[in-house]
Amino acid sequence: MRFVQACLLAILPLANCLQYHGADYSSLVNLENAGRTYKDGGTTAKLDQILHNHGVNLARIRVWTSTNNADYSLTYGLALAKRAVALGMSLLIDLHYSDTWADPGHQAIPSGWPTTLSGLNTQIYEYTNNLVAAFSAQGTPITFLEIGNEINNGILWPVGEISAAGYSPLSQLLHSAANGAHDANANVQVMVHLANGWDSASVASFYQQIFIAGEFALTDIDVMGFSFYPFYDSRATYASLLSSLNNVVAKYGKGVMVVETDWPSSGSCPGVTLSQSGSISPAGQQTWVNGIKNVLSEVSGGKGLGIVYWEPGWIGNDGLGSACTTNLVVDDSGNTLSSIALFSADM
């Protein structure tokens, strides 16, 4: 296979491949429905096929509580998962527990859901249980399940908002979600996903307080996932990431993954100082991802599992939320850049 060969041919001291080479391409079907097509080496192909050809073996798919397919409904996610599994990929399903984007600044309770802690504990258990069962029922069992997206300040605000209610409500909700997942599929690996994985103090503080007797337990979580971007804080360095990951691995013994990252491929990043030196170019994208791989390869106990590049083909949203011109691995005509190789050579 092409990506295995690329890893074997690498000569850097930390060149061992990670187990999971991931891409979050959740926007793909919406883009296809709008007429978007992609080419690799001049040949038209589906983006998920192109990604898999270049080494992607883990598809990260976000699911919102909306019933609108354009807003990442369960139906939308199930269909995209079928395609990924047919290509030979494993699944990382990213539950936002919201009708729209959930992140450190937004965690709205879905419309129609209860607004009490007891009601939400029941709701999140049943929702998660039914969702995991639905993926299994269609022959696409989930490998990793994120019970919330970038939940540094909780989920289902204000009930599960740490800054408003403390850790106990969130701890209960995560316990209910994890139970729902494991009751539907004992093999699913439950993941907690935090932003700013480089911020050792904040990561340590979260985990020191989230485990509460009778609520969320260390046995409820299988993997710790983190976002790691170069755009938002100059302290987001490889050294800081390694220190943070080694600290939580030493204390809790769980596997760790970088489940969101990007780097600019062209243009500029006005007002932004990238946290690591590197060119704004496809080569710079490869260098950035390779650096993350080296960090994960250094994590103690072999607990560094993989990397997920966030939305590499979302044409029309090229900056992917950053101030940079584009962070994609394709141009605006859908042609792959040389950085498509990062999924094979640099993960």
Secondary structure, DSSP 4 states (H G I P E B T S, - for coil): -HHHHHHHH--STT-PPPSEEEEE-TTHHHHHHTT--EEETTEEE-HHHHHHHTT--EEEEEE-S-S-GGGT-HHHHHHHHHHHHHHT-EEEEEE--SSS--BTTB-BPPTTS--SHHHHHHHHHHHHHHHHHHHHHTT---SEEEESSS-TTEETBTTEEHHHH-HHHHHHHHHHHHHHHHHH-TT-EEEEEES-TT-HHHHHHHHHHH--TTSS-GGG--EEEEE--SSS-TT--HHHHHHHHHHHHHHH--EEEEEE-----BS--TT---SS---SSHHHHHHHHHHHHHHHHHSGGG-EEEEEEE-TT-TT-TTTTSSSSB--SB-TTSBBPGGGGHHHH--
